[in-house]
């Protein structure tokens, strides 16, 4: 349940204690993720769950499916937060919704892991024409399998049936919200999060920033549950980013993009912050339309040049990464992988700040 209409209705003691509870949860999540990721890295490497880092000249093999470590760290942090609240803080948190969100994120991370498991011993050409060990599930199978992750949230009727629709306002949807919109939201967001990917640190960095934005707004509006999901998810993603940033020691795989999407959707649903969740997620929505323009056949990553820079792989734009790779030289910035990723993460941070200001102004 939410604490109230907004943060300012809460006593100062409640504010300080909830901040402490969330801070401990985020810290534990980040520490556990940092600690266990090297173990998963070595394990996945030893069993052959590897991918090719396409943006490197040597086309090096890197362990993939880092989302499993992230999901484990998130789950541990959430269980620790619930235990601390039960035995020490004793706040009226909706444990049912938090447990449902945890189960949903774990379920979808497992779906992504199965996708990452489908690898060949010899490299084969993927649909983009690049050589890769990983084959993955068929495109039509992914939405169907990710639908499973919505079941726990549907079962507990997570969220509030009256939602704030962008450009419309509050709309009461009744039973249609948990039975129709929740599954659609989880499937669409998790699959959209999987589209803006392909460069070191891009997926983990952008989704971490987006989650922080949703966490801030959820907390300010009295939803400690939504804030907990978003902040703990961001903590796990930021911890993994240290392994995934250029040059990556581990690749995220679909297990991370699906986890991040389901975690984000869960935070928005439980926190009842659909309006700002929509605004913050705009880059992925734009990416989905750009990929639709190509018939979902265009790749996001660029073509490596002899000087270490990247060139957009197509004349037309089919991804936000193509926009950045074409735009950076015009600004006098070398279009390297590091610069491209940093630009997109910074752009998402600007969108988060603008969204917070915009929605705050609309409420006021």
Order of alpha helices (4+ residues) and beta strands (2+ residues): alpha-beta-beta-alpha-alpha-beta-beta-alpha-alpha-beta-beta-alpha-alpha-alpha-alpha-alpha-alpha-beta-beta-alpha-alpha
